[in-house]
Amino acid sequence: MSIQNVRARYRNGVLEPLEAVELDEDEVVYLTVQPEDEDPPVWSMPRTLPDMHDDPDGFIKAIYQARIDGTRPSRQR
């Protein structure tokens, strides 16, 4: 199984997925709870940078441009 980001609603003590999930019956998973109005974790952000292996120069330029634009995710300490 790969990592899935799924929106859910908490109701009556139960998290109800709002999207389809690819899980086997009785499968145990790790769950991170984050309010929807907060910034998504870095690993769940849509990919906006060019692939490092396909275009290394474009990848580096995109990183520096993201720093200039202020779109680079903040570091969590």
Phi and psi restraints in degrees (range 20) as a CNS / XPLOR table:
assign (resid 1 and name C) (resid 2 and name N)
       (resid 2 and name CA) (resid 2 and name C) 1.0 -98.7 20.0 2
assign (resid 2 and name N) (resid 2 and name CA)
       (resid 2 and name C) (resid 3 and name N) 1.0 166.5 20.0 2
assign (resid 2 and name C) (resid 3 and name N)
       (resid 3 and name CA) (resid 3 and name C) 1.0 -66.3 20.0 2
assign (resid 3 and name N) (resid 3 and name CA)
       (resid 3 and name C) (resid 4 and name N) 1.0 135.5 20.0 2
assign (resid 3 and name C) (resid 4 and name N)
       (resid 4 and name CA) (resid 4 and name C) 1.0 -124.5 20.0 2
assign (resid 4 and name N) (resid 4 and name CA)
       (resid 4 and name C) (resid 5 and name N) 1.0 137.4 20.0 2
assign (resid 4 and name C) (resid 5 and name N)
       (resid 5 and name CA) (resid 5 and name C) 1.0 -103.4 20.0 2
assign (resid 5 and name N) (resid 5 and name CA)
       (resid 5 and name C) (resid 6 and name N) 1.0 119.8 20.0 2
assign (resid 5 and name C) (resid 6 and name N)
       (resid 6 and name CA) (resid 6 and name C) 1.0 -131.7 20.0 2
assign (resid 6 and name N) (resid 6 and name CA)
       (resid 6 and name C) (resid 7 and name N) 1.0 130.4 20.0 2
assign (resid 6 and name C) (resid 7 and name N)
       (resid 7 and name CA) (resid 7 and name C) 1.0 -75.9 20.0 2
assign (resid 7 and name N) (resid 7 and name CA)
       (resid 7 and name C) (resid 8 and name N) 1.0 144.3 20.0 2
assign (resid 7 and name C) (resid 8 and name N)
       (resid 8 and name CA) (resid 8 and name C) 1.0 -144.4 20.0 2
assign (resid 8 and name N) (resid 8 and name CA)
       (resid 8 and name C) (resid 9 and name N) 1.0 159.9 20.0 2
assign (resid 8 and name C) (resid 9 and name N)
       (resid 9 and name CA) (resid 9 and name C) 1.0 -116.1 20.0 2
assign (resid 9 and name N) (resid 9 and name CA)
       (resid 9 and name C) (resid 10 and name N) 1.0 134.9 20.0 2
assign (resid 9 and name C) (resid 10 and name N)
       (resid 10 and name CA) (resid 10 and name C) 1.0 -93.6 20.0 2
assign (resid 10 and name N) (resid 10 and name CA)
       (resid 10 and name C) (resid 11 and name N) 1.0 120.3 20.0 2
assign (resid 10 and name C) (resid 11 and name N)
       (resid 11 and name CA) (resid 11 and name C) 1.0 -147.7 20.0 2
assign (resid 11 and name N) (resid 11 and name CA)
       (resid 11 and name C) (resid 12 and name N) 1.0 128.1 20.0 2
assign (resid 11 and name C) (resid 12 and name N)
       (resid 12 and name CA) (resid 12 and name C) 1.0 53.7 20.0 2
assign (resid 12 and name N) (resid 12 and name CA)
       (resid 12 and name C) (resid 13 and name N) 1.0 40.3 20.0 2
assign (resid 12 and name C) (resid 13 and name N)
       (resid 13 and name CA) (resid 13 and name C) 1.0 78.1 20.0 2
assign (resid 13 and name N) (resid 13 and name CA)
       (resid 13 and name C) (resid 14 and name N) 1.0 10.7 20.0 2
assign (resid 13 and name C) (resid 14 and name N)
       (resid 14 and name CA) (resid 14 and name C) 1.0 -130.5 20.0 2
assign (resid 14 and name N) (resid 14 and name CA)
       (resid 14 and name C) (resid 15 and name N) 1.0 136.3 20.0 2
assign (resid 14 and name C) (resid 15 and name N)
       (resid 15 and name CA) (resid 15 and name C) 1.0 -86.5 20.0 2
assign (resid 15 and name N) (resid 15 and name CA)
       (resid 15 and name C) (resid 16 and name N) 1.0 123.2 20.0 2
assign (resid 15 and name C) (resid 16 and name N)
       (resid 16 and name CA) (resid 16 and name C) 1.0 -108.6 20.0 2
assign (resid 16 and name N) (resid 16 and name CA)
       (resid 16 and name C) (resid 17 and name N) 1.0 116.0 20.0 2
assign (resid 16 and name C) (resid 17 and name N)
       (resid 17 and name CA) (resid 17 and name C) 1.0 -61.1 20.0 2
assign (resid 17 and name N) (resid 17 and name CA)
       (resid 17 and name C) (resid 18 and name N) 1.0 138.9 20.0 2
assign (resid 17 and name C) (resid 18 and name N)
       (resid 18 and name CA) (resid 18 and name C) 1.0 -96.1 20.0 2
assign (resid 18 and name N) (resid 18 and name CA)
       (resid 18 and name C) (resid 19 and name N) 1.0 -0.2 20.0 2
assign (resid 18 and name C) (resid 19 and name N)
       (resid 19 and name CA) (resid 19 and name C) 1.0 -137.9 20.0 2
assign (resid 19 and name N) (resid 19 and name CA)
       (resid 19 and name C) (resid 20 and name N) 1.0 163.5 20.0 2
assign (resid 19 and name C) (resid 20 and name N)
       (resid 20 and name CA) (resid 20 and name C) 1.0 -66.8 20.0 2
assign (resid 20 and name N) (resid 20 and name CA)
       (resid 20 and name C) (resid 21 and name N) 1.0 142.5 20.0 2
assign (resid 20 and name C) (resid 21 and name N)
       (resid 21 and name CA) (resid 21 and name C) 1.0 -121.6 20.0 2
assign (resid 21 and name N) (resid 21 and name CA)
       (resid 21 and name C) (resid 22 and name N) 1.0 144.8 20.0 2
assign (resid 21 and name C) (resid 22 and name N)
       (resid 22 and name CA) (resid 22 and name C) 1.0 -99.7 20.0 2
assign (resid 22 and name N) (resid 22 and name CA)
       (resid 22 and name C) (resid 23 and name N) 1.0 84.2 20.0 2
assign (resid 22 and name C) (resid 23 and name N)
       (resid 23 and name CA) (resid 23 and name C) 1.0 -131.9 20.0 2
assign (resid 23 and name N) (resid 23 and name CA)
       (resid 23 and name C) (resid 24 and name N) 1.0 146.5 20.0 2
assign (resid 23 and name C) (resid 24 and name N)
       (resid 24 and name CA) (resid 24 and name C) 1.0 -81.1 20.0 2
assign (resid 24 and name N) (resid 24 and name CA)
       (resid 24 and name C) (resid 25 and name N) 1.0 153.1 20.0 2
assign (resid 24 and name C) (resid 25 and name N)
       (resid 25 and name CA) (resid 25 and name C) 1.0 -56.5 20.0 2
assign (resid 25 and name N) (resid 25 and name CA)
       (resid 25 and name C) (resid 26 and name N) 1.0 135.4 20.0 2
assign (resid 25 and name C) (resid 26 and name N)
       (resid 26 and name CA) (resid 26 and name C) 1.0 66.0 20.0 2
assign (resid 26 and name N) (resid 26 and name CA)
       (resid 26 and name C) (resid 27 and name N) 1.0 14.8 20.0 2
assign (resid 26 and name C) (resid 27 and name N)
       (resid 27 and name CA) (resid 27 and name C) 1.0 -70.4 20.0 2
assign (resid 27 and name N) (resid 27 and name CA)
       (resid 27 and name C) (resid 28 and name N) 1.0 137.5 20.0 2
assign (resid 27 and name C) (resid 28 and name N)
       (resid 28 and name CA) (resid 28 and name C) 1.0 -97.1 20.0 2
assign (resid 28 and name N) (resid 28 and name CA)
       (resid 28 and name C) (resid 29 and name N) 1.0 133.2 20.0 2
assign (resid 28 and name C) (resid 29 and name N)
       (resid 29 and name CA) (resid 29 and name C) 1.0 -132.5 20.0 2
assign (resid 29 and name N) (resid 29 and name CA)
       (resid 29 and name C) (resid 30 and name N) 1.0 161.4 20.0 2
assign (resid 29 and name C) (resid 30 and name N)
       (resid 30 and name CA) (resid 30 and name C) 1.0 -86.0 20.0 2
assign (resid 30 and name N) (resid 30 and name CA)
       (resid 30 and name C) (resid 31 and name N) 1.0 143.4 20.0 2
assign (resid 30 and name C) (resid 31 and name N)
       (resid 31 and name CA) (resid 31 and name C) 1.0 -129.8 20.0 2
assign (resid 31 and name N) (resid 31 and name CA)
       (resid 31 and name C) (resid 32 and name N) 1.0 127.0 20.0 2
assign (resid 31 and name C) (resid 32 and name N)
       (resid 32 and name CA) (resid 32 and name C) 1.0 -112.0 20.0 2
assign (resid 32 and name N) (resid 32 and name CA)
       (resid 32 and name C) (resid 33 and name N) 1.0 126.9 20.0 2
assign (resid 32 and name C) (resid 33 and name N)
       (resid 33 and name CA) (resid 33 and name C) 1.0 -104.0 20.0 2
assign (resid 33 and name N) (resid 33 and name CA)
       (resid 33 and name C) (resid 34 and name N) 1.0 127.3 20.0 2
assign (resid 33 and name C) (resid 34 and name N)
       (resid 34 and name CA) (resid 34 and name C) 1.0 -144.3 20.0 2
assign (resid 34 and name N) (resid 34 and name CA)
       (resid 34 and name C) (resid 35 and name N) 1.0 129.4 20.0 2
assign (resid 34 and name C) (resid 35 and name N)
       (resid 35 and name CA) (resid 35 and name C) 1.0 -58.6 20.0 2
assign (resid 35 and name N) (resid 35 and name CA)
       (resid 35 and name C) (resid 36 and name N) 1.0 144.2 20.0 2
assign (resid 35 and name C) (resid 36 and name N)
       (resid 36 and name CA) (resid 36 and name C) 1.0 -63.5 20.0 2
assign (resid 36 and name N) (resid 36 and name CA)
       (resid 36 and name C) (resid 37 and name N) 1.0 -27.9 20.0 2
assign (resid 36 and name C) (resid 37 and name N)
       (resid 37 and name CA) (resid 37 and name C) 1.0 -80.8 20.0 2
assign (resid 37 and name N) (resid 37 and name CA)
       (resid 37 and name C) (resid 38 and name N) 1.0 -3.4 20.0 2
assign (resid 37 and name C) (resid 38 and name N)
       (resid 38 and name CA) (resid 38 and name C) 1.0 -89.1 20.0 2
assign (resid 38 and name N) (resid 38 and name CA)
       (resid 38 and name C) (resid 39 and name N) 1.0 160.5 20.0 2
assign (resid 38 and name C) (resid 39 and name N)
       (resid 39 and name CA) (resid 39 and name C) 1.0 -61.3 20.0 2
assign (resid 39 and name N) (resid 39 and name CA)
       (resid 39 and name C) (resid 40 and name N) 1.0 140.7 20.0 2
assign (resid 39 and name C) (resid 40 and name N)
       (resid 40 and name CA) (resid 40 and name C) 1.0 -68.6 20.0 2
assign (resid 40 and name N) (resid 40 and name CA)
       (resid 40 and name C) (resid 41 and name N) 1.0 154.0 20.0 2
assign (resid 40 and name C) (resid 41 and name N)
       (resid 41 and name CA) (resid 41 and name C) 1.0 -61.8 20.0 2
assign (resid 41 and name N) (resid 41 and name CA)
       (resid 41 and name C) (resid 42 and name N) 1.0 154.2 20.0 2
assign (resid 41 and name C) (resid 42 and name N)
       (resid 42 and name CA) (resid 42 and name C) 1.0 -55.4 20.0 2
assign (resid 42 and name N) (resid 42 and name CA)
       (resid 42 and name C) (resid 43 and name N) 1.0 -40.7 20.0 2
assign (resid 42 and name C) (resid 43 and name N)
       (resid 43 and name CA) (resid 43 and name C) 1.0 -69.0 20.0 2
assign (resid 43 and name N) (resid 43 and name CA)
       (resid 43 and name C) (resid 44 and name N) 1.0 -14.3 20.0 2
assign (resid 43 and name C) (resid 44 and name N)
       (resid 44 and name CA) (resid 44 and name C) 1.0 -103.3 20.0 2
assign (resid 44 and name N) (resid 44 and name CA)
       (resid 44 and name C) (resid 45 and name N) 1.0 -0.6 20.0 2
assign (resid 44 and name C) (resid 45 and name N)
       (resid 45 and name CA) (resid 45 and name C) 1.0 -70.4 20.0 2
assign (resid 45 and name N) (resid 45 and name CA)
       (resid 45 and name C) (resid 46 and name N) 1.0 143.9 20.0 2
assign (resid 45 and name C) (resid 46 and name N)
       (resid 46 and name CA) (resid 46 and name C) 1.0 -60.0 20.0 2
assign (resid 46 and name N) (resid 46 and name CA)
       (resid 46 and name C) (resid 47 and name N) 1.0 146.7 20.0 2
assign (resid 46 and name C) (resid 47 and name N)
       (resid 47 and name CA) (resid 47 and name C) 1.0 -74.2 20.0 2
assign (resid 47 and name N) (resid 47 and name CA)
       (resid 47 and name C) (resid 48 and name N) 1.0 121.6 20.0 2
assign (resid 47 and name C) (resid 48 and name N)
       (resid 48 and name CA) (resid 48 and name C) 1.0 -120.6 20.0 2
assign (resid 48 and name N) (resid 48 and name CA)
       (resid 48 and name C) (resid 49 and name N) 1.0 -11.3 20.0 2
assign (resid 48 and name C) (resid 49 and name N)
       (resid 49 and name CA) (resid 49 and name C) 1.0 -92.3 20.0 2
assign (resid 49 and name N) (resid 49 and name CA)
       (resid 49 and name C) (resid 50 and name N) 1.0 147.3 20.0 2
assign (resid 49 and name C) (resid 50 and name N)
       (resid 50 and name CA) (resid 50 and name C) 1.0 -64.2 20.0 2
assign (resid 50 and name N) (resid 50 and name CA)
       (resid 50 and name C) (resid 51 and name N) 1.0 153.8 20.0 2
assign (resid 50 and name C) (resid 51 and name N)
       (resid 51 and name CA) (resid 51 and name C) 1.0 -63.7 20.0 2
assign (resid 51 and name N) (resid 51 and name CA)
       (resid 51 and name C) (resid 52 and name N) 1.0 129.4 20.0 2
assign (resid 51 and name C) (resid 52 and name N)
       (resid 52 and name CA) (resid 52 and name C) 1.0 -59.1 20.0 2
assign (resid 52 and name N) (resid 52 and name CA)
       (resid 52 and name C) (resid 53 and name N) 1.0 -35.5 20.0 2
assign (resid 52 and name C) (resid 53 and name N)
       (resid 53 and name CA) (resid 53 and name C) 1.0 -80.3 20.0 2
assign (resid 53 and name N) (resid 53 and name CA)
       (resid 53 and name C) (resid 54 and name N) 1.0 -30.1 20.0 2
assign (resid 53 and name C) (resid 54 and name N)
       (resid 54 and name CA) (resid 54 and name C) 1.0 -79.5 20.0 2
assign (resid 54 and name N) (resid 54 and name CA)
       (resid 54 and name C) (resid 55 and name N) 1.0 -36.8 20.0 2
assign (resid 54 and name C) (resid 55 and name N)
       (resid 55 and name CA) (resid 55 and name C) 1.0 -146.6 20.0 2
assign (resid 55 and name N) (resid 55 and name CA)
       (resid 55 and name C) (resid 56 and name N) 1.0 78.1 20.0 2
assign (resid 55 and name C) (resid 56 and name N)
       (resid 56 and name CA) (resid 56 and name C) 1.0 -59.6 20.0 2
assign (resid 56 and name N) (resid 56 and name CA)
       (resid 56 and name C) (resid 57 and name N) 1.0 -38.7 20.0 2
assign (resid 56 and name C) (resid 57 and name N)
       (resid 57 and name CA) (resid 57 and name C) 1.0 -66.5 20.0 2
assign (resid 57 and name N) (resid 57 and name CA)
       (resid 57 and name C) (resid 58 and name N) 1.0 -42.1 20.0 2
assign (resid 57 and name C) (resid 58 and name N)
       (resid 58 and name CA) (resid 58 and name C) 1.0 -64.6 20.0 2
assign (resid 58 and name N) (resid 58 and name CA)
       (resid 58 and name C) (resid 59 and name N) 1.0 -36.4 20.0 2
assign (resid 58 and name C) (resid 59 and name N)
       (resid 59 and name CA) (resid 59 and name C) 1.0 -61.7 20.0 2
assign (resid 59 and name N) (resid 59 and name CA)
       (resid 59 and name C) (resid 60 and name N) 1.0 -47.8 20.0 2
assign (resid 59 and name C) (resid 60 and name N)
       (resid 60 and name CA) (resid 60 and name C) 1.0 -64.2 20.0 2
assign (resid 60 and name N) (resid 60 and name CA)
       (resid 60 and name C) (resid 61 and name N) 1.0 -43.9 20.0 2
assign (resid 60 and name C) (resid 61 and name N)
       (resid 61 and name CA) (resid 61 and name C) 1.0 -60.6 20.0 2
assign (resid 61 and name N) (resid 61 and name CA)
       (resid 61 and name C) (resid 62 and name N) 1.0 -41.7 20.0 2
assign (resid 61 and name C) (resid 62 and name N)
       (resid 62 and name CA) (resid 62 and name C) 1.0 -64.6 20.0 2
assign (resid 62 and name N) (resid 62 and name CA)
       (resid 62 and name C) (resid 63 and name N) 1.0 -37.2 20.0 2
assign (resid 62 and name C) (resid 63 and name N)
       (resid 63 and name CA) (resid 63 and name C) 1.0 -63.5 20.0 2
assign (resid 63 and name N) (resid 63 and name CA)
       (resid 63 and name C) (resid 64 and name N) 1.0 -48.9 20.0 2
assign (resid 63 and name C) (resid 64 and name N)
       (resid 64 and name CA) (resid 64 and name C) 1.0 -64.4 20.0 2
assign (resid 64 and name N) (resid 64 and name CA)
       (resid 64 and name C) (resid 65 and name N) 1.0 -38.1 20.0 2
assign (resid 64 and name C) (resid 65 and name N)
       (resid 65 and name CA) (resid 65 and name C) 1.0 -65.6 20.0 2
assign (resid 65 and name N) (resid 65 and name CA)
       (resid 65 and name C) (resid 66 and name N) 1.0 -38.3 20.0 2
assign (resid 65 and name C) (resid 66 and name N)
       (resid 66 and name CA) (resid 66 and name C) 1.0 -62.9 20.0 2
assign (resid 66 and name N) (resid 66 and name CA)
       (resid 66 and name C) (resid 67 and name N) 1.0 -36.5 20.0 2
assign (resid 66 and name C) (resid 67 and name N)
       (resid 67 and name CA) (resid 67 and name C) 1.0 -65.4 20.0 2
assign (resid 67 and name N) (resid 67 and name CA)
       (resid 67 and name C) (resid 68 and name N) 1.0 -42.8 20.0 2
assign (resid 67 and name C) (resid 68 and name N)
       (resid 68 and name CA) (resid 68 and name C) 1.0 -65.5 20.0 2
assign (resid 68 and name N) (resid 68 and name CA)
       (resid 68 and name C) (resid 69 and name N) 1.0 -43.5 20.0 2
assign (resid 68 and name C) (resid 69 and name N)
       (resid 69 and name CA) (resid 69 and name C) 1.0 -72.6 20.0 2
assign (resid 69 and name N) (resid 69 and name CA)
       (resid 69 and name C) (resid 70 and name N) 1.0 -17.4 20.0 2
assign (resid 69 and name C) (resid 70 and name N)
       (resid 70 and name CA) (resid 70 and name C) 1.0 78.4 20.0 2
assign (resid 70 and name N) (resid 70 and name CA)
       (resid 70 and name C) (resid 71 and name N) 1.0 20.1 20.0 2
assign (resid 70 and name C) (resid 71 and name N)
       (resid 71 and name CA) (resid 71 and name C) 1.0 -95.5 20.0 2
assign (resid 71 and name N) (resid 71 and name CA)
       (resid 71 and name C) (resid 72 and name N) 1.0 1.1 20.0 2
assign (resid 71 and name C) (resid 72 and name N)
       (resid 72 and name CA) (resid 72 and name C) 1.0 -71.1 20.0 2
assign (resid 72 and name N) (resid 72 and name CA)
       (resid 72 and name C) (resid 73 and name N) 1.0 132.8 20.0 2
assign (resid 72 and name C) (resid 73 and name N)
       (resid 73 and name CA) (resid 73 and name C) 1.0 -60.0 20.0 2
assign (resid 73 and name N) (resid 73 and name CA)
       (resid 73 and name C) (resid 74 and name N) 1.0 141.9 20.0 2
assign (resid 73 and name C) (resid 74 and name N)
       (resid 74 and name CA) (resid 74 and name C) 1.0 -71.7 20.0 2
assign (resid 74 and name N) (resid 74 and name CA)
       (resid 74 and name C) (resid 75 and name N) 1.0 153.0 20.0 2
assign (resid 74 and name C) (resid 75 and name N)
       (resid 75 and name CA) (resid 75 and name C) 1.0 -79.4 20.0 2
assign (resid 75 and name N) (resid 75 and name CA)
       (resid 75 and name C) (resid 76 and name N) 1.0 135.2 20.0 2
assign (resid 75 and name C) (resid 76 and name N)
       (resid 76 and name CA) (resid 76 and name C) 1.0 -95.7 20.0 2
assign (resid 76 and name N) (resid 76 and name CA)
       (resid 76 and name C) (resid 77 and name N) 1.0 131.9 20.0 2
